[in-house]
Amino acid sequence: MPVSDESAAAPPAPAWRRALSMLASLAILALALHALAGEFSAQGYRAIRHAVARIDDARVAAALLLGLASYACLVGFDAIGLRRSAGRVKPLRLVVTAFLANAVGHTLGFAALTGGAVRLRGYGAAGLSLADIGQVVLMSTLGFVFGAWLLLAGALSLEPAPAAALLPLSEAAIRALGAALALGFLALLALAGRHGRKLSLRGHALWLPDRNTVLRVSALSVVELMLAGGALYVLLAPALPQAGGGWFGFLGFVGLYLVAVVAGLVSSVPAGIGVFEWSLLKLLPGVAPASLLAAALVYRITYYALPLALATLLGAVGALRGPVARRAGAARSLWLAIRPWLPHLIALAAFVLGAALILDGTLPKPRHRLSGAPLPLVETSQLLASLGGVGLLLIGQGLQRRSHAAWALALAVCVLMPLPSWLRGGHLALALAPPLVALALWAARREFYREGALLDEAWSWPWLRNLGLVLVAAFWLLFFAYSHVEYRNELWWEFLISGNAPRALRAMLLVSVAVIAFGLARLLHATRAPLPAADEAQLAAIRPILAGADDSQAHLALLGDKALLLDEAQRGFAMMQRYGGSLVAMGDPVGPPDVARALIWRFREEADRLGVRPVFYQVGEQHWQTYLDLGLSLVKLGEEALVPLRDFGLQGAQRAELRQAWNRGKRAGLSLRIVPAEQVEPWLPVLQRISDDWLEHKAGEEKGFSLGHFDPAYLRRLPLAVVECEGRAVAFANLWTATNGRELSVDLMRHAADAPKGCMDFLFAELMLWGREQGFERFCLGMAPLSGLPQHRLAGRWNRFANLVARHGERFYGFTGLRRFKAKFDPIWRTRYLAAPGGMHLPAALLDVTRLISLDPRRDDERRPARLPLGAPPQGAADAAGAAMPAADNTRAATPS
């Protein structure tokens, strides 16, 4: 049954709309199945089974050949669509990609998410642009429309009797309608002209190909649709009234077939399941319902299931030949054509196998196939086979996302399923299908490399919809197959070789419990475990790299809560941590520009391996082009204040406020002491008292990742700036020194509650004066969030949203006050960005970053800093009064606060 492709690049619909579409699909399927059941008596299942047995092998073989010939014509649509790019697509890739796109699209429907995705990967890997691939999608859509148009016109004009039996119109009126459709097609050819046209409909541009292309596509589509309809016709021909000689000929049947196809497409149910069959029952009232459903069932096996199995086998062969591709040109071409979409194809095969195992568990089994089998073995096999089927359904999305855990579980299920499926009396073909899927899984094992637990996988609306459709169909089939059995409570406890009904009930109960348990576990599952933080050896290894850093923010790597991604030559590194569905890098990678660019790509590969989105937080402007090459979006987070130190002083009107604070501090007895990293240990008790006092009065909590926290191990590795009031420490800050970039900054800043007013202004003024004397060129005051965003009414959605937050969130976070405080130092502003995937990934990335920063680093007992005894400043502290600043490789990383 042909289905038309939609644009694979269409923007995702809102969540409520996708949920409504999913519920609509489930409701339509349930109504269609209920209507089908109403056409049968209590013995409906047996009548269909007998009708299937009456279909001989010759007709099944003819239907299969006609279906494969139809697929060959569908490949022709891709060839026509790519005629302008044929030089860039090898014939083998074109044939393989087109065949698989149609096999997947026919099975699942919604070609924008299935067949369109296969084309995007297959042709995209060959270097085709999105516009070229869209041309193929459009050609497939137009081909179905033009072919159906012509066939309906021919059927109404030449064989009006079938339509006259269904519509309140005479045969003459129906012939006139067919002639009108034919004239409309001729008008379309005249409108297309020799070079095609661009039409506009409600502001949307539509492309109409030239006349010759329309004729070629229409002719090919007519042949393809007649082959697809012929595959069903040969199965149903003996049951058609006066087949081949009376009022019902082949052309009339194809016309009704197309009406049923369109009904299935409009229903939004994948492959039109239920809707297609119900439409045929209404369009062919003279055909026995059992014979029609039996033919439709065999048709779906030959036109849907077998091509999909062939595609899976093709994928397995390609994966097996992949390792020898370097030595075999044909094998290499096959492997390159198959590899982009291989996980999707295997995921679909596993999902279909799981659905088949569940549906088979609801059907009665012939007694002779169960004779001689011990009852406990039959009962256990029934439950195990159904449990294995629901397992394949639940992990199908993980396979599509290349999860290694999903691969291992699917492989184990497929290896174990043949025996239970056969022992419970299932069909031999169903018992042989799991080993084929297992072979494909093993052959493509290198494609399933992403780490992470199965419960970490985000929900997908198409996956939920398909799972719901299988469950609806299984429950309907259960009650349809046993409609002749009167329900009794004793059915649950009947254990008999011939007790198919209670066995099916128990199997569906187990399936339901498994789905509910998986859903609850997924909803209650905690976030992904963080990556192991860098150890002391890694922190020591990056000290030479930090010595050559230009940006003081690079010292955040030494905070001790992040993992490090090191360059192979240890010339650079990226600091990162995982939270939720994101792998977050703190700032740009540190190192020379070429090393940093390579690390950006390596970070992207690491995120892909872990199956999470890549996020770069607080990056600068140096590597913006590389982030765009990764397909990421850049949004402005704010601006960072840099105070030039070369000519810094407290003189002048602009420094009046700072000068007055500095003078007040001097009069209050404040002084600055620089404590080298090796002399920090004796100061830790008094510094902890100040920190605890600050946290208590600020009613705040420690932060992490991009902000420093009080950790003795962290402070021991950094020089400190201590503000003293008449010999008593009242405030402190640890220092960052990027000597290569001549940048000085601070991270963790705390002051006591009884510290003189303005002591932090005094601290900044003293540090800037000291930094100028030490030869630093700029002092980094950190970022002012949501600062410097464009205010124009035509600004992007992110800028409008961020401005709204900045205006109305002032009482929760002093955006304006923080910007005003930093502005009084007359700084130069440096922009900081967030680089993350666009669309719905952007708010999710922002949420993950916010939660990651907000995590209390002391939440685990093993990470909680040891409580130190409080006391006075150490006796030898005066010796550090004029100590020189330690070298950059002795500093520890933290984030400007």
Buried (B, 14 or more C-beta within 10 A) or exposed (E): BBBBBBBBEEEEEEEEEBBEBBEBBBEBBBBBBEBBBEBBEEEBBBBBBEBBEEBEEEBBEBBBBBBBBBBBBBBBBBBBBBEEBEEBBBEBBBBBBBBBBBBBBBBBBBBBBBBBBBBBBBBBBBEBEEEBBBBBBBBBBBBBBBBBBBBBBBBBBEBBEBBBBBEEBEBEBBBBBBEEBBEEBEEBBEEBEEEBEEEEEEEEEEEBBBBEBBBBBBBBBBBBBBBBBBBBBBBBBEBBEEBEEEBBBBBBBBBBBBBBBBBBBEBBBBBBBBBBBBBBBBBBEEBEBBBBBBBBBBBBBBBBBBBBBBBBBBBBBBBBBBEEBEEEEEBBBBBBBBBBBBBBBBBBBBBBBBBBBBBBBBBBBEEEBBEEBEEEEBBBBBBBBBBBBBBBBBBBBBBBBBBBBBBBBBBBBBBBBBBBBBBBBBBEEBBEBBEBBBBBBBBBBEBBBBBBBBBBBEEBBBBBBBBBBBBBBBBBBBBBBBBEBEEEEEBEEBEEBEBBBBBBBBBBEBBBEBBEEBBEEBEEEEBBEBBEBBEEEBBEBBBEBBBBBBBBBBBBBBBBBBBBBBBEEEBBBBBBBBBBBBBBBBBBBBBBEEBBBBBBEBBBEBBBBBBBBBBBBBBBEEBBEBBEEBEBBBBBBBBBBBBBBEEBEBEEEEBEEBBEBBBBBEEBEBBBBBBBBEBBEBBBBBBBBBBBBBBEEEEEEBBBBBBBBBBBEBBBBBBBBBBBBEEBBBBBBBBBBBBBBBBBBBBBBBBBEEBBEBBBBBBBBBBBBBBBEBEBBBBBBBBBBBBBBEEEEEBBEBBBBBBEBBEEEEEEEEBBEBBEBBBBBBBEBBBBBBBBBEEEBBEBBBBBBEBBBEBEBBEEEEBEBEEEEEEEBBEEBEEBEEBEBBBBBBBBBBBBB
